[in-house]
Amino acid sequence: MDGKSGQSILKFQRKEQFWTKGGNFKVYIDQKLVGKIGNDSKDEFFVEPGQHMISTKMGWSKSDEIIIQSEAGETNTLFCGYNGPVLNSLFIIVFMQFFITNILKPFHLGIPMEKRIDFYYFVIICIITLLSSLIPSVLVNIKIIEPEE
């Protein structure tokens, strides 16, 4: 986009993340889709000075909206990313043992251990998917990067 004089710049940065390599983050400014940010890329969007509501979305997961006050000629830098792998890993580590020993124990029904493990992983993935769809803003984040002096 070409900026006009008197506008401010919203610069978005996205680091490379293995888990989201194939997807683009959709960028919303004032609840309007203005572009997409690919993996390990940067993009700039020119906006009129004033208050703007910013959010990003990937799949069904949407970041919390943040409000930025921009001045003419000012550049605001934002970072967007995905929290999913961290949260999923923590969920599996913390709850896997409890889930297997206390919840699924009555359902063993003489099934060989190899097949039980496959079933456990399937159930855990279903639970993670359900939780991530109930709380989508937990997975995608956006934050303002303070300017370096």
N, CA, C and O of each residue as an XYZ file, in Angstrom:
596
protein
N       0.827     -1.183      0.000
C       0.000      0.000      0.000
C       0.867      1.240      0.000
O       1.906      1.266      0.659
N       0.472      2.244     -0.708
C       1.177      3.514     -0.686
C       0.510      4.426      0.324
O      -0.712      4.580      0.322
N       1.320      5.034      1.195
C       0.769      5.916      2.208
C       0.677      7.345      1.717
O       1.474      7.783      0.886
N      -0.283      8.055      2.227
C      -0.436      9.467      1.931
C       0.149     10.245      3.091
O       0.282      9.718      4.195
N       0.503     11.509      2.843
C       1.015     12.316      3.943
C      -0.094     12.504      4.970
O      -1.269     12.625      4.624
N       0.299     12.524      6.225
C      -0.676     12.664      7.292
C      -1.208     11.349      7.814
O      -1.966     11.339      8.783
N      -0.834     10.234      7.200
C      -1.288      8.931      7.684
C      -0.265      8.350      8.654
O       0.878      8.802      8.718
N      -0.690      7.354      9.398
C       0.230      6.619     10.258
C       0.347      5.190      9.733
O      -0.468      4.737      8.930
N       1.369      4.498     10.202
C       1.666      3.148      9.698
C       1.491      2.136     10.827
O       1.968      2.342     11.942
N       0.803      1.049     10.521
C       0.734     -0.106     11.414
C       1.572     -1.201     10.770
O       1.212     -1.742      9.725
N       2.686     -1.518     11.403
C       3.612     -2.518     10.863
C       3.415     -3.826     11.630
O       3.544     -3.862     12.854
N       3.102     -4.896     10.903
C       2.883     -6.214     11.508
C       4.085     -7.106     11.232
O       4.602     -7.134     10.115
N       4.525     -7.834     12.254
C       5.613     -8.798     12.114
C       5.106    -10.157     12.568
O       4.332    -10.271     13.518
N       5.559    -11.174     11.869
C       5.216    -12.541     12.253
C       6.459    -13.393     12.118
O       7.038    -13.492     11.037
N       6.874    -14.015     13.227
C       8.026    -14.909     13.203
C       7.655    -16.220     12.527
O       6.481    -16.543     12.347
N       8.686    -16.962     12.160
C       8.430    -18.295     11.610
C       8.007    -19.213     12.749
O       8.665    -19.286     13.787
N       6.896    -19.911     12.534
C       6.408    -20.885     13.499
C       6.065    -22.161     12.737
O       5.278    -22.144     11.791
N       6.663    -23.255     13.165
C       6.474    -24.523     12.473
C       5.003    -24.916     12.402
O       4.532    -25.380     11.364
N       4.272    -24.731     13.509
C       2.894    -25.208     13.598
C       1.948    -24.479     12.663
O       0.889    -25.007     12.323
N       2.304    -23.293     12.249
C       1.397    -22.497     11.407
C       2.030    -22.145     10.071
O       1.666    -21.147      9.449
N       2.975    -22.963      9.631
C       3.707    -22.676      8.403
C       2.804    -22.503      7.188
O       3.058    -21.637      6.351
N       1.781    -23.294      7.079
C       0.937    -23.260      5.888
C      -0.167    -22.231      5.912
O      -0.855    -22.046      4.908
N      -0.356    -21.558      7.026
C      -1.493    -20.650      7.128
C      -1.095    -19.189      7.202
O       0.022    -18.852      7.597
N      -2.010    -18.339      6.821
C      -1.811    -16.896      6.910
C      -2.701    -16.321      8.002
O      -3.830    -16.771      8.201
N      -2.187    -15.336      8.697
C      -2.997    -14.595      9.656
C      -3.747    -13.514      8.897
O      -3.149    -12.761      8.128
N      -5.044    -13.435      9.107
C      -5.830    -12.347      8.537
C      -5.732    -11.167      9.500
O      -5.868    -11.328     10.713
N      -5.495     -9.987      8.948
C      -5.349     -8.780      9.757
C      -6.613     -7.938      9.623
O      -7.054     -7.622      8.518
N      -7.187     -7.582     10.771
C      -8.392     -6.751     10.796
C      -8.068     -5.419     11.469
O      -7.535     -5.382     12.578
N      -8.395     -4.340     10.786
C      -8.276     -3.004     11.363
C      -9.673     -2.409     11.353
O     -10.314     -2.316     10.306
N     -10.134     -2.009     12.523
C     -11.498     -1.497     12.693
C     -12.527     -2.493     12.146
O     -13.494     -2.115     11.485
N     -12.291     -3.767     12.441
C     -13.169     -4.889     12.083
C     -13.322     -5.095     10.576
O     -14.287     -5.715     10.129
N     -12.378     -4.581      9.795
C     -12.373     -4.801      8.344
C     -11.104     -5.558      7.975
O     -10.011     -5.210      8.422
N     -11.256     -6.592      7.158
C     -10.102     -7.355      6.689
C      -9.278     -6.471      5.763
O      -9.774     -5.997      4.741
N      -8.003     -6.248      6.131
C      -7.148     -5.377      5.319
C      -6.000     -6.128      4.651
O      -5.352     -5.588      3.754
N      -5.739     -7.365      5.073
C      -4.654     -8.114      4.461
C      -4.357     -9.389      5.218
O      -5.042     -9.749      6.175
N      -3.309    -10.065      4.756
C      -2.876    -11.320      5.368
C      -1.369    -11.267      5.582
O      -0.636    -10.647      4.812
N      -0.922    -11.934      6.650
C       0.498    -12.010      6.976
C       0.914    -13.470      6.909
O       0.363    -14.307      7.624
N       1.877    -13.779      6.058
C       2.383    -15.139      5.932
C       3.412    -15.460      7.000
O       3.819    -14.586      7.767
N       3.827    -16.704      7.046
C       4.819    -17.160      8.008
C       6.140    -16.440      7.776
O       6.583    -16.315      6.634
N       6.771    -15.967      8.843
C       8.062    -15.278      8.796
C       8.031    -14.089      7.830
O       8.890    -13.971      6.957
N       7.048    -13.221      7.991
C       6.950    -12.070      7.089
C       6.522    -10.816      7.844
O       6.168    -10.861      9.022
N       6.567     -9.699      7.125
C       6.187     -8.397      7.664
C       5.298     -7.716      6.641
O       5.397     -7.975      5.442
N       4.435     -6.848      7.126
C       3.611     -6.055      6.215
C       3.239     -4.755      6.911
O       3.209     -4.679      8.140
N       2.957     -3.742      6.115
C       2.588     -2.436      6.645
C       1.232     -2.036      6.101
O       0.904     -2.293      4.942
N       0.450     -1.401      6.962
C      -0.858     -0.898      6.562
C      -0.944      0.565      6.972
O      -0.612      0.923      8.102
N      -1.391      1.404      6.050
C      -1.509      2.833      6.302
C      -2.923      3.135      6.774
O      -3.904      2.694      6.174
N      -3.009      3.894      7.855
C      -4.306      4.243      8.429
C      -4.348      5.741      8.730
O      -3.317      6.403      8.851
N      -5.551      6.241      8.844
C      -5.730      7.633      9.249
C      -5.358      7.755     10.727
O      -5.561      6.812     11.491
N      -4.819      8.895     11.138
C      -4.514      9.082     12.561
C      -5.783      8.938     13.404
O      -6.883      9.261     12.954
N      -5.613      8.456     14.613
C      -6.745      8.275     15.515
C      -6.712      6.915     16.177
O      -5.690      6.229     16.171
N      -7.826      6.539     16.740
C      -7.940      5.278     17.464
C      -8.396      4.175     16.522
O      -9.338      4.348     15.749
N      -7.704      3.023     16.598
C      -8.039      1.891     15.734
C      -8.101      0.608     16.557
O      -7.316      0.412     17.485
N      -9.047     -0.261     16.204
C      -9.200     -1.560     16.841
C      -8.535     -2.598     15.931
O      -8.893     -2.734     14.761
N      -7.567     -3.325     16.485
C      -6.757     -4.261     15.708
C      -6.980     -5.680     16.224
O      -7.049     -5.905     17.433
N      -7.092     -6.639     15.298
C      -7.138     -8.057     15.676
C      -6.601     -8.891     14.518
O      -6.506     -8.423     13.383
N      -6.257    -10.127     14.827
C      -5.824    -11.076     13.800
C      -6.635    -12.353     13.961
O      -7.209    -12.620     15.017
N      -6.666    -13.124     12.899
C      -7.436    -14.362     12.919
C      -6.713    -15.407     12.075
O      -6.147    -15.099     11.026
N      -6.745    -16.649     12.557
C      -6.227    -17.772     11.781
C      -7.169    -18.940     11.999
O      -7.337    -19.407     13.126
N      -7.784    -19.410     10.926
C      -8.782    -20.462     11.066
C      -9.927    -19.968     11.918
O     -10.458    -18.885     11.672
N     -10.326    -20.753     12.933
C     -11.410    -20.331     13.811
C     -10.891    -19.523     15.004
O     -11.684    -19.009     15.793
N      -9.575    -19.410     15.139
C      -8.996    -18.725     16.291
C      -8.775    -17.252     15.993
O      -8.180    -16.893     14.978
N      -9.259    -16.410     16.885
C      -9.131    -14.965     16.708
C      -8.463    -14.375     17.940
O      -8.757    -14.776     19.066
N      -7.566    -13.426     17.725
C      -6.909    -12.769     18.850
C      -7.884    -11.841     19.559
O      -8.931    -11.484     19.019
N      -7.526    -11.461     20.764
C      -8.269    -10.403     21.432
C      -8.051     -9.119     20.641
O      -7.011     -8.945     20.005
N      -9.024     -8.226     20.681
C      -8.870     -6.948     19.989
C      -8.071     -6.002     20.874
O      -8.290     -5.924     22.082
N      -7.140     -5.285     20.251
C      -6.399     -4.266     20.983
C      -6.679     -2.921     20.327
O      -6.969     -2.845     19.133
N      -6.589     -1.884     21.109
C      -6.856     -0.537     20.601
C      -5.546      0.233     20.560
O      -4.784      0.254     21.528
N      -5.302      0.865     19.419
C      -4.089      1.656     19.226
C      -4.485      3.086     18.903
O      -5.378      3.333     18.093
N      -3.812      4.015     19.546
C      -3.981      5.430     19.232
C      -2.786      5.816     18.372
O      -1.648      5.777     18.840
N      -3.030      6.187     17.125
C      -1.925      6.517     16.225
C      -1.960      7.998     15.862
O      -3.022      8.603     15.715
N      -0.776      8.550     15.725
C      -0.612      9.958     15.342
C      -0.101     10.021     13.908
O       0.464      9.050     13.405
N      -0.296     11.145     13.256
C       0.165     11.327     11.873
C       1.675     11.123     11.799
O       2.423     11.684     12.600
N       2.116     10.321     10.838
C       3.529     10.053     10.627
C       4.133      9.035     11.586
O       5.312      8.703     11.460
N       3.368      8.542     12.525
C       3.854      7.591     13.522
C       3.780      6.160     12.985
O       2.879      5.819     12.219
N       4.743      5.330     13.401
C       4.726      3.912     13.050
C       4.532      3.094     14.317
O       5.314      3.211     15.261
N       3.501      2.273     14.341
C       3.254      1.343     15.446
C       3.587     -0.055     14.951
O       3.099     -0.480     13.904
N       4.416     -0.770     15.701
C       4.808     -2.121     15.319
C       4.073     -3.126     16.189
O       4.023     -2.994     17.412
N       3.503     -4.132     15.538
C       2.760     -5.176     16.242
C       3.321     -6.537     15.858
O       3.805     -6.732     14.743
N       3.251     -7.468     16.790
C       3.693     -8.836     16.556
C       2.482     -9.746     16.672
O       1.704     -9.636     17.619
N       2.323    -10.643     15.706
C       1.243    -11.624     15.815
C       1.849    -13.024     15.794
O       2.869    -13.260     15.148
N       1.219    -13.934     16.497
C       1.725    -15.289     16.585
C       0.644    -16.252     17.045
O      -0.508    -15.873     17.256
N       1.046    -17.511     17.194
C       0.123    -18.582     17.548
C       0.608    -19.251     18.823
O       1.767    -19.655     18.906
N      -0.258    -19.372     19.812
C       0.089    -19.987     21.097
C      -0.229    -21.470     21.163
O       0.117    -22.121     22.149
N      -0.867    -22.017     20.162
C      -1.389    -23.373     20.212
C      -0.444    -24.449     20.694
O      -0.796    -25.169     21.628
N       0.742    -24.605     20.110
C       1.613    -25.704     20.519
C       1.985    -25.650     21.993
O       2.077    -26.692     22.642
N       2.200    -24.470     22.524
C       2.566    -24.350     23.932
C       1.409    -24.804     24.810
O       1.593    -25.605     25.726
N       0.225    -24.292     24.528
C      -0.937    -24.661     25.336
C      -1.278    -26.135     25.193
O      -1.593    -26.804     26.178
N      -1.217    -26.637     23.974
C      -1.516    -28.054     23.764
C      -0.528    -28.937     24.515
O      -0.926    -29.921     25.138
N       0.750    -28.594     24.463
C       1.769    -29.386     25.150
C       1.557    -29.358     26.656
O       1.646    -30.392     27.318
N       1.277    -28.173     27.198
C       1.030    -28.078     28.635
C      -0.190    -28.894     29.038
O      -0.185    -29.577     30.062
N      -1.224    -28.816     28.226
C      -2.439    -29.577     28.521
C      -2.138    -31.069     28.562
O      -2.552    -31.763     29.491
N      -1.427    -31.558     27.571
C      -1.122    -32.991     27.504
C      -0.250    -33.412     28.679
O      -0.513    -34.440     29.304
N       0.777    -32.641     28.986
C       1.688    -33.008     30.071
C       0.973    -33.036     31.416
O       1.135    -33.978     32.191
N       0.190    -32.014     31.688
C      -0.446    -31.895     33.003
C      -1.576    -32.894     33.188
O      -1.682    -33.514     34.246
N      -2.417    -33.060     32.183
C      -3.631    -33.842     32.367
C      -3.581    -35.273     31.832
O      -4.485    -36.059     32.118
N      -2.565    -35.626     31.073
C      -2.521    -36.957     30.466
C      -2.565    -38.064     31.525
O      -3.383    -38.980     31.442
N      -1.684    -37.971     32.510
C      -1.623    -39.029     33.518
C      -2.929    -39.123     34.300
O      -3.449    -40.218     34.513
N      -3.456    -37.987     34.725
C      -4.725    -37.982     35.458
C      -5.840    -38.567     34.602
O      -6.637    -39.378     35.074
N      -5.889    -38.151     33.349
C      -6.951    -38.578     32.443
C      -6.923    -40.090     32.237
O      -7.957    -40.753     32.314
N      -5.744    -40.626     31.976
C      -5.620    -42.064     31.702
C      -5.939    -42.889     32.947
O      -6.696    -43.857     32.872
N      -5.369    -42.515     34.087
C      -5.528    -43.359     35.271
C      -6.884    -43.221     35.943
O      -7.367    -44.186     36.535
N      -7.502    -42.078     35.875
C      -8.748    -41.864     36.615
C     -10.007    -41.862     35.759
O     -11.051    -42.334     36.207
N      -9.933    -41.356     34.571
C     -11.132    -41.219     33.744
C     -11.322    -42.428     32.829
O     -12.420    -42.977     32.740
N     -10.250    -42.842     32.148
C     -10.396    -43.901     31.150
C     -10.236    -45.311     31.717
O     -10.527    -46.285     31.023
N      -9.786    -45.436     32.943
C      -9.547    -46.756     33.523
C     -10.764    -47.676     33.424
O     -10.595    -48.848     33.086
N     -11.981    -47.204     33.704
C     -13.136    -48.107     33.589
C     -13.406    -48.586     32.163
O     -14.138    -49.557     31.972
N     -12.833    -47.928     31.168
C     -13.124    -48.268     29.774
C     -12.092    -49.205     29.146
O     -12.138    -49.440     27.938
N     -11.173    -49.740     29.930
C     -10.145    -50.612     29.361
C     -10.755    -51.846     28.713
O     -10.372    -52.198     27.597
N     -11.674    -52.499     29.365
C     -12.448    -53.624     28.825
C     -11.608    -54.669     28.103
O     -12.045    -55.231     27.099
N     -10.414    -54.930     28.603
C      -9.580    -55.963     28.023
C      -8.944    -55.597     26.691
O      -8.460    -56.480     25.984
N      -8.932    -54.342     26.336
C      -8.312    -53.902     25.074
C      -6.795    -53.896     25.262
O      -6.308    -53.412     26.283
N      -6.032    -54.431     24.283
C      -4.574    -54.426     24.402
C      -4.033    -52.998     24.561
O      -4.616    -52.038     24.057
N      -2.911    -52.886     25.268
C      -2.336    -51.580     25.593
C      -2.070    -50.724     24.355
O      -2.322    -49.519     24.385
N      -1.564    -51.318     23.261
C      -1.249    -50.542     22.055
C      -2.490    -49.830     21.514
O      -2.421    -48.669     21.111
N      -3.604    -50.521     21.509
C      -4.840    -49.928     20.997
C      -5.400    -48.905     21.974
O      -6.007    -47.915     21.564
N      -5.193    -49.147     23.292
C      -5.659    -48.187     24.289
C      -4.943    -46.855     24.127
O      -5.571    -45.800     24.211
N      -3.631    -46.893     23.896
C      -2.856    -45.655     23.746
C      -3.372    -44.856     22.552
O      -3.523    -43.638     22.645
N      -3.646    -45.530     21.427
C      -4.200    -44.828     20.263
C      -5.530    -44.170     20.613
O      -5.798    -43.034     20.222
N      -6.349    -44.895     21.348
C      -7.642    -44.349     21.762
C      -7.450    -43.142     22.681
O      -8.146    -42.136     22.544
N      -6.504    -43.245     23.618
C      -6.244    -42.137     24.545
C      -5.825    -40.886     23.778
O      -6.335    -39.795     24.034
N      -4.901    -41.047     22.841
C      -4.443    -39.883     22.070
C      -5.583    -39.277     21.265
O      -5.694    -38.056     21.154
N      -6.417    -40.122     20.711
C      -7.564    -39.621     19.954
C      -8.484    -38.796     20.855
O      -8.911    -37.705     20.477
N      -8.783    -39.311     22.029
C      -9.663    -38.601     22.965
C      -9.022    -37.284     23.406
O      -9.703    -36.260     23.481
N      -7.735    -37.301     23.696
C      -7.049    -36.080     24.130
C      -7.044    -35.034     23.021
O      -7.263    -33.853     23.289
N      -6.800    -35.446     21.790
C      -6.836    -34.500     20.668
C      -8.236    -33.920     20.506
O      -8.386    -32.732     20.221
N      -9.257    -34.748     20.686
C     -10.641    -34.240     20.612
C     -10.906    -33.207     21.699
O     -11.545    -32.187     21.442
N     -10.423    -33.461     22.904
C     -10.620    -32.515     24.004
C      -9.886    -31.208     23.720
O     -10.436    -30.130     23.948
N      -8.656    -31.290     23.227
C      -7.890    -30.080     22.901
C      -8.606    -29.280     21.822
O      -8.706    -28.057     21.918
N      -9.103    -29.960     20.801
C      -9.830    -29.273     19.732
C     -11.080    -28.598     20.271
O     -11.385    -27.462     19.909
N     -11.794    -29.292     21.125
C     -13.000    -28.713     21.720
C     -12.662    -27.481     22.549
O     -13.309    -26.443     22.410
N     -11.654    -27.587     23.412
C     -11.272    -26.448     24.247
C     -10.779    -25.277     23.409
O     -11.098    -24.125     23.702
N     -10.001    -25.565     22.366
C      -9.482    -24.470     21.546
C     -10.578    -23.794     20.741
O     -10.434    -22.630     20.366
N     -11.668    -24.493     20.468
C     -12.772    -23.838     19.766
C     -13.669    -23.078     20.732
O     -14.345    -22.128     20.334
N     -13.682    -23.487     21.999
C     -14.461    -22.759     22.998
C     -13.756    -21.483     23.445
O     -14.406    -20.500     23.800
N     -12.439    -21.501     23.426
C     -11.656    -20.347     23.859
C     -10.683    -19.971     22.736
O      -9.472    -20.083     22.928
N     -11.166    -19.531     21.579
C     -10.276    -19.316     20.442
C      -9.252    -18.209     20.633
O      -8.179    -18.269     20.033
N      -9.545    -17.202     21.446
C      -8.596    -16.105     21.590
C      -7.362    -16.514     22.389
O      -6.390    -15.760     22.441
N      -7.380    -17.687     23.008
C      -6.214    -18.163     23.742
C      -5.119    -18.600     22.772
O      -3.938    -18.539     23.114
N      -5.485    -19.036     21.579
C      -4.511    -19.606     20.656
C      -3.788    -18.579     19.793
O      -2.619    -18.775     19.460
N      -4.448    -17.500     19.427
C      -3.828    -16.496     18.558
C      -3.572    -15.250     19.386
O      -4.443    -14.805     20.133
N      -2.372    -14.685     19.252
C      -2.088    -13.483     20.024
C      -1.618    -12.352     19.130
O      -1.135    -12.565     18.018
N      -1.773    -11.165     19.639
C      -1.262     -9.974     18.980
C      -0.819     -9.036     20.090
O      -1.529     -8.869     21.082
N       0.346     -8.425     19.933
C       0.809     -7.495     20.957
C       1.567     -6.350     20.305
O       2.115     -6.471     19.209
N       1.576     -5.246     21.017
C       2.282     -4.061     20.543
C       3.733     -4.185     20.970
O       4.024     -4.515     22.119
N       4.641     -3.921     20.045
C       6.062     -3.922     20.361
C       6.448     -2.480     20.656
O       6.234     -1.589     19.833
N       7.010     -2.261     21.821
C       7.407     -0.902     22.197
C       8.543     -0.437     21.294
O       9.446     -1.214     20.981
N       8.503      0.834     20.871
C       9.563      1.335     19.986
C      10.917      1.341     20.684
O      11.022      1.648     21.871
N      11.946      0.995     19.924
C      13.308      0.998     20.465
C      13.866      2.407     20.379
O      13.656      3.114     19.393
N      14.581      2.808     21.426
C      15.147      4.159     21.428
C      16.623      4.117     21.161
O      17.273      5.162     21.124
